[in-house]
Amino acid sequence: MPNKAHAIKKQRVDVKRHSVNRTRLSRMRTIVKKVEEQIAAGKQKEAMVALRAAAAVLQRGAQKGLIKKGNASRRISRLNKRIKTMGKKAA
């Protein structure tokens, strides 16, 4: 248990941040799963729309420090690559 005032406040803020971060992480995972579901279903156009939304959420997560910038870029790039190859397989 913290004794100093600044330590008490830090603990209080940490609890709030933890809650917010967990919500954001959950949202990131969910939106990436939606893109992957569209890819698995073979729906390229829907997957592209979902990817745009996912890219925004991933980049925002990187800005907020949930994940690193390179991690967000890598995830977006890999999802985009999978969507692009779907088009080639269908053609």
N, C-alpha and C positions, 0 to 999 in steps of 0.2 A: 504494500500500500504506500503510495507516494506521500511524502510529508510536506514538501515545498509547494507553494502556490502554483508555480509554473509547471511543476511535474503533474499536479492534479489536473490543470487545464490541458496539458498535453495528452494525458490519458483520456480525458473527455473527448477531445478532438479526434484522437485515434479511433475511438469507438464509432464516431460519426463517419469518418473517412472509410473505415473498414466496411461499413454498411453500404455506402455509396459505391465503393470499388467492387464489392461483390455483385451489386446490381448491374453495374456496367459490364463486368466480365461475363455474367450470365447472358446479358443481351448480346454481347459479341459472339458468344458460342452459339446462341440460338439462331442468329441471323446467318452465320456461316453454315449451319446445318441446313437452313432453308435453301441456300445456294446448292449445297451438295445433293439435296433431295431432287432439285430441278435437274441437275446434271445426271443423276441416276435414272430419272424418268425420261431423259432424252429430250427435254424441252429447252432448246437453246435460247430462244427469245426470252422466255420467262427467267431463265438462269442469268441472262445478261442484266435484266431489270433488277433481279435480286442481288447480283454482284455490285451494281451501282450503290445500292443501299448498304450492303455489307462493307464496301470500300470506305464509305463515309464513316461508318461506325468504327471500323478498325483504325482509320487515321485519327479519329477523335480519341480513341483509346490510347494511341501512341502519344498524342499531344498531352493527355492527362497523366501519362506515366504508368498506365496499366501494363502496357507492353512496349517494347522498344520499337523505334522507328523502322529499323531494318526488318524486324519480325512482322510488322504490319505490311510492309511492302512485299515481303516474301510471300505471305499468305495471299495477298491480293493477286500477285503475279501468278502463283500456282493455280489459283482458282480460274483466273482468266485463261491460262494456258489450257486447262482442261476443257473449258467451254469452247475455245477456238478449235481444239482437235475434234470436238463433237461434230462441228460443221463439216470437217473434212471426211469424217467417217460416213456421214449421211449422204455426202455428195458422190 
